[in-house]
Amino acid sequence: MFDLPVMTTDDTGRTVWNTRGFPAELRGGMRLTPRIGAGSLRLRTSEPGYVSDWHVAGEAVLIVVQRGVLRIELRDGSSRDFGPGDAFIAADGLGEGAGLDGEGHGHRARVVGDARLEAVHVKLEGFAQGP
């Protein structure tokens, strides 16, 4: 089982962290999950000190950090740091007709430390937020 942090939206519309398990089976000495639907791939770099505006992912995106440290901050004041080799899924969104209200919606990203961030963003297709 692979457990990944997943940033989702709870039933009140707040962005929260959960953990999602992906089953894996042993194949030729490696553990491998079933295929996960993926679409476009983007390569990202951000310089030290970068801070995004508050936003939501909208669609599920797997983010794999290759270099540097990416801090994800939630509106509740909590944060999580992801470094080289770490991965998480950003899948928070807004309900139909809702907007960012500063009361729990969304997250922001910050590059911490002296290293430039290098990451891979993979859009996931058909990703269900539930367990």
C-alpha positions in Angstrom: 0.0 0.0 0.0 1.3 3.5 -0.9 0.0 6.2 1.4 0.0 9.7 0.0 -1.1 13.0 1.5 -4.1 14.4 -0.3 -5.3 18.0 0.0 -9.1 17.9 -0.4 -12.1 19.9 0.5 -14.3 18.8 3.4 -18.1 19.0 3.5 -17.9 22.6 4.8 -15.8 23.7 1.9 -12.6 24.0 3.9 -9.3 22.8 2.4 -8.0 19.9 4.6 -5.3 17.2 4.5 -6.2 13.5 4.3 -4.2 10.4 3.5 -5.1 8.2 0.6 -3.9 4.6 0.3 -3.2 3.1 -3.1 -3.0 -0.7 -3.2 0.0 -2.3 -4.6 1.0 -5.8 -5.6 4.4 -7.5 -5.8 5.6 -7.9 -9.3 9.1 -9.2 -10.1 10.6 -7.8 -6.8 8.8 -4.4 -6.9 5.6 -3.2 -5.5 3.4 -1.6 -8.2 -0.1 0.0 -8.0 -2.7 -0.5 -10.7 -2.7 2.2 -13.4 -3.8 5.6 -12.3 -5.4 7.7 -15.0 -3.2 10.7 -15.8 -3.4 13.5 -18.3 -1.0 16.3 -18.9 2.4 16.7 -17.3 4.0 20.0 -16.4 7.5 20.7 -15.2 7.8 23.5 -12.6 10.6 25.6 -11.2 10.2 28.4 -8.6 12.9 30.4 -7.1 13.6 30.7 -3.3 11.2 33.0 -1.6 8.4 32.4 -4.1 4.9 32.6 -2.5 1.7 32.0 -4.4 -1.6 33.7 -3.9 -4.4 31.7 -2.2 -6.0 29.3 -4.7 -7.5 25.8 -5.1 -6.2 23.1 -7.3 -9.6 22.7 -9.0 -8.6 19.4 -10.6 -6.5 16.7 -8.9 -2.8 17.1 -9.5 0.0 14.8 -8.3 3.0 16.9 -7.3 6.4 15.2 -7.0 9.2 17.4 -5.6 12.6 16.8 -7.2 14.6 19.6 -5.6 14.1 22.2 -3.0 11.4 22.4 -0.3 7.7 23.3 -1.0 5.6 24.4 1.9 1.8 24.1 1.5 -0.1 26.4 3.9 -3.8 26.1 4.7 -6.1 28.9 5.9 -6.2 27.3 9.4 -2.5 28.2 9.8 -1.2 24.7 9.4 1.5 23.9 6.9 3.4 20.9 5.5 6.8 20.8 3.9 7.6 18.5 1.0 11.2 17.9 -0.1 13.1 15.9 -2.7 11.3 12.6 -3.4 8.1 13.6 -1.6 4.8 13.5 -3.4 1.2 14.6 -2.6 -2.0 15.2 -4.4 -3.6 18.6 -4.5 -7.4 18.1 -5.1 -9.1 20.9 -3.2 -11.8 22.8 -5.0 -14.8 25.1 -4.6 -18.4 24.1 -4.8 -20.5 25.2 -7.7 -20.8 29.0 -7.6 -18.6 29.4 -4.6 -15.6 31.7 -4.4 -12.5 32.0 -2.2 -13.7 33.6 0.9 -10.7 33.6 3.3 -12.7 31.4 5.7 -11.0 28.1 5.0 -11.0 27.9 1.2 -7.8 27.2 -0.6 -4.1 26.9 0.1 -0.9 28.7 -0.9 2.5 27.4 -1.8 5.9 28.8 -0.6 9.4 27.8 -1.5 11.5 27.7 1.7 15.2 27.5 2.0 17.9 28.5 -0.4 17.3 25.9 -3.1 15.2 26.5 -6.2 12.2 24.3 -6.3 11.9 21.7 -9.1 8.8 19.6 -9.3 6.6 17.6 -11.6 2.9 18.2 -11.8 0.8 15.4 -13.3 -3.0 16.0 -13.8 -4.9 13.0 -12.6 -8.0 11.8 -14.5 -11.0 10.3 -12.8 -9.5 10.9 -9.3 -12.2 10.4 -6.6 -11.5 12.4 -3.4 -12.9 9.7 -1.1 -11.0 6.8 0.4 
